[in-house]
Amino acid sequence: MKRLLQICIIMILIYFIIATSLMVSAAKQKPKQNAEYILILGARVYDDRLSLALKARMDKALTYLYRNTNTKVIVSGGQGHNETIAEGVAMERYLLEKGVSQERILVEDRATSTYENIKYTMDKFSVNKVVLVSNDFHMYRAKLIAKRLGMETESLAAPTPWKAKPKSYVREYIAILKTWLFDQ
């Protein structure tokens, strides 16, 4: 029994090392300039306010958009059961407040998961190549899902705020395992 427990602990540690290295590697990639589209994946919205993780994504995307004035931005996220507004709509408002012109913004407002963010974006806008914007912890899995759906991506990873790290990373380790084992 003790030997079995040791083997399980070693396997769990190996999983965390592999998953962490994949997460870090995907987050370190840098996108080319002047992409045709960037796709910002949604995250929680509280009473029309962006969560810390989503604000970090938006601010990272804004830096890219200010430097690449011909790039269009797709914001993707539906309305969760505890949200008063669709994430995509809240993200659009934020971009408009920060000076991004309406003509550059495309909104997908139905998605409730990373898979749906990418799938619905591809279906609605016939896009198959983007600079993907998410938080560093989420970039590996988002790119993996995009690849499985046939979307070519480059990474633009936003830092994860310290306050959001514990919950985000624990959830992501579980989500990566789920994606490996059960998703397409």
Stockholm file with secondary structure:
# STOCKHOLM 1.0

chainA/1-184         MKRLLQICIIMILIYFIIATSLMVSAAKQKPKQNAEYILILGARVYDDRLSLALKARMDKALTYLYRNTNTKVIVSGGQGHNETIAEGVAMERYLLEKGVSQERILVEDRATSTYENIKYTMDKFSVNKVVLVSNDFHMYRAKLIAKRLGMETESLAAPTPWKAKPKSYVREYIAILKTWLFDQ
#=GR chainA/1-184 SS CHHHHHHHHHHHHHHHHHHHHHHHHHHHCCCCSSCSEEEEECCCEETTEECHHHHHHHHHHHHHHHHCTTCEEEEECCCCTTCSSCHHHHHHHHHHHTTCCGGGEEEECCCCSHHHHHHHHHHHHCCCEEEEEEEGGGHHHHHHHHHHHTCEEEEEEECCCGGGHHHHHHHHHHHHHHHHHHCC
#=GC SS_cons         CHHHHHHHHHHHHHHHHHHHHHHHHHHHCCCCSSCSEEEEECCCEETTEECHHHHHHHHHHHHHHHHCTTCEEEEECCCCTTCSSCHHHHHHHHHHHTTCCGGGEEEECCCCSHHHHHHHHHHHHCCCEEEEEEEGGGHHHHHHHHHHHTCEEEEEEECCCGGGHHHHHHHHHHHHHHHHHHCC
//
